[in-house]
Amino acid sequence: MVPAAPGAAARVWADLSGRGLATRAGADTIAALQQSAGNAALSRTMNAVDGVRGSGPTGSTPQVVQRIGTVPGGSYPTHREEGDRGPHFMEQEQEARVVAGSGATLGPPGVPERIRFPAREVKPAEAGLRVANDGTLAVLDKDEPKEFYAVQQVVDNANASLDASGSIVRLALQGRSITVGGRRLTRVQPVLAQQAQQSASEEFVSLVRSTCITVACKLMGSSRDKTSRVVLGGGAGGFDITPGSDSDPRISSLAGQIASSPDGGLDVPGAVEAAGARDRAAPDNGRVYGEAVRNGGRDGTAARLGVNQHAAPGVGEGFAIFSMAAEDQRDHSVQPPAARGDNVWGYHFAAVVASSLDGSCRVTLENYARNDFDRVAREELYDTLYQRAKKSGGWFSSVSALQETDDQQAFKKKFDDVMRRLCTDPAIRDIQGLPRRRLQEDFEDHTGRAWFFRVYGGGPGESFHEQQSASGYFNNPLTVRVARP
């Protein structure tokens, strides 16, 4: 039974069915695309169906051109050379939890518990792949994969560009390989620029703090943690940004100018001038901008400026997507306007670290703020430590149970008391609060290892802008190409 798709999605499904193309996309997939990415994404998909023909004779069945193909797990051979270590595929988990003694540690002696985002092995039989159109690279089809696979030339090209940008990382072939579409692809992971290979003592290399913008800036070679340069029109112009906690006034001003200008009417000098003025944001900027770009309403401008789905950074550069806030806190770039809930991000940055040899697909190395230490320490870790500390202290135990009414200050005091009781190193134990701080420093070091790869392409729905917009984390999104200042 084919599920019904509402509105424009239903019309697309009916059209595909009428032309015998219904097997290429389920109605539920079309409905999801329409709901999350809007009618513009459907329009681009249909234009691709209508406008691109196969290799057969004139009038043959049109075909959608995708730049990223999918290969199911277990359908391709995997290879292991002597001396290879580790599994073929690992996936970063997205929920923090307490584990016992995991990997590199800065935590206090006597407290084996650590707070981690664990990485789990994905067996090859379960490891579906997203493969570049030219077959030169492949990425695990999971949310946060810890490696990608590529031919040697992809890695060589990437490292040349990363070196030129001053990036803190290089890519290294780490053993293990797979064969996809007749090509032998080798596992790739990041290493610090001064390393030729990842240290054998580390499961995953520690980059920098987990905040997306800091990671991206360092990967792009910026000397400042939060400053990058927006690149417009293929390099014809640009401006520097240093976002605050939610956005940057230059980006908001650019969005306002895009909305107030006719489609295709805003050129690069005008966009740079508007960003610098910082005064072009409309009173309800998110709504005005979202409604303007809905249904492809500013696709001509996006193509001219190289923003949104037309943002095309090179290796050593990056993507940055920003939410434009509306007064009703809804995403007006889709119809009907969507309420995304409380977990809307102000922005997200991702650095490009590799591309397929034909340039159609880009691999990013990403991370995001993982501020879970206090929550997990309070909700999951404290009681375990408290019970052990209480038992070790006997009748004279000075530790106290945590109460729901305890504020953050009270929690930290009780946590410090418990940690001091359990820590076995006097040099750490006897400094008030140091055992807790060491545990938190260990967590922060770990989050620097919680990076992951993703792949973005040039086909319908494959761009960074479209995939991130469809995630539900952004309202009225504007995506730009960024580089080091």
Phi, psi and omega in degrees: 000126180274123179292150180284144177245131186285154168054231182301326180298321179296321180295320178297315180299317180297321180294316178298318181297318181295336181258009178075022182252010188295339181287348183276341181205129178286152179298326179294323178294317179297318179297320179295319179296317180295319182291319187271321186250351174093172182293337179297320179295321176296319180298317180295322178297315181292324177298322178294320178296318184284327193261348184243123184250157180285190185275001182282189182291163178306134181091001178289168186300126178296155179225141174287132178264109175257144179265347178238119176262167178240141179232124183290151176299147179080000183259004182223150180283146174245152185227146176227127177266158178300131180094349177297141178234153178083163180284169177292320187225138174227145179236130177285126175284154187257359178244130178282145176206169181273131175230166180257121173047079186242110171063204180302139185218142173247006186289165184288139175301143180095351178236093185285342183290143177223153176261125189221154161259092188296151172255133182245150177286139172249116181294146181307327180295336180257000190266081170294152184238150167253117191244134177299150184304326181271001175077010186270352175206157180212144181233139177304134183276064175227169184295318186224071180287148185260008179200165164224170182241141184202166172280162183303321185295326176300315180292317179298314179298317181298314183295326176297318180288320178296321177296317181295328181277348183081023181298152178279353183238160167229169176256144181226139172286126190245031181077176187062143180207165177223161174241120181231124179060031179085358179256138174272118181245137183251147182296136182236135174220161181278149170227159175293152189304327182276358181257144173271329180220158175293141178300137181295340181275352182247133175288315178223137182294143177271122181269263179222185179309151191286350181300135189302318185290322179293316178301310183297317181298317179292322179291333178272356178089013178288141178277354180241143189295330188231011182250130176218174181245125174286130181250121182246152172058039179069020179107006182288340180188171180180183180200154181276148175227147173223084186299147171274214184288334185240321185197197177222134184298333179291321178293318179298320179293320177298317179299318178297321180289322176300317182293322185276349180262148177295155182301125181083356185271349181263120179262177184298312178302321179294322179292318179296318179296319180295318179296317180293328180290329178060021185231017184262359179293134179287162178306319174244072194300318182298315179296312183298314180294314182301316179293327180292320184272349181302144178058033178074022186296340177230031180296326177295318177294318180300318179294321182292322182269344184073044179239175182052231184292350180262002175294127187221072179290152173270175176297134186091000173243196183198176173255150169220125179245135183237140170275137172256114188287134173256154183298328179270006177060032179247161176266107182269004177281352176240162181233123359288160179306137187257139172268110185276352181088196186278338187267058176261130181272143175289322178197167174211135178247146177214128181269138177274124183243353178197160174215154175297159184296332178274359176077005185277340183232142180239138175255129177252153172247118191229163168203177177206165183299122180244079187264059187253002188300306184298319182296310182291322178300322182281314188278329188240328189264323190302312186297323178299313180292321180299314181297320180290319179293321179296319180294321181289335181270348179060215182296337186261017181298134181256006182272156185234147176292150179277135179254149179300333182277353180294128176279183185297323180295317179294321178299314182298322179296314180294321179296319178298320180297317180294314181296322179295323179295324187267333184296135184258359180257110183302326181296332177266316186300322189275001175256117186306125176083350185293319178303318178296317181295324177296320178295321179289322177298322177298318179296317181294323175297319179297318182296335173291346177259001185267029178289169178203163178256152169217160180236139179230144184235189183250006178274175180304126178078001186263346185293160175305314182300314183290318180293317180290321178299322181285350182288339183087004181267358186226142174251130176049058192285146172233124181250136178230159172273134181232157178211176177294150182298000000 
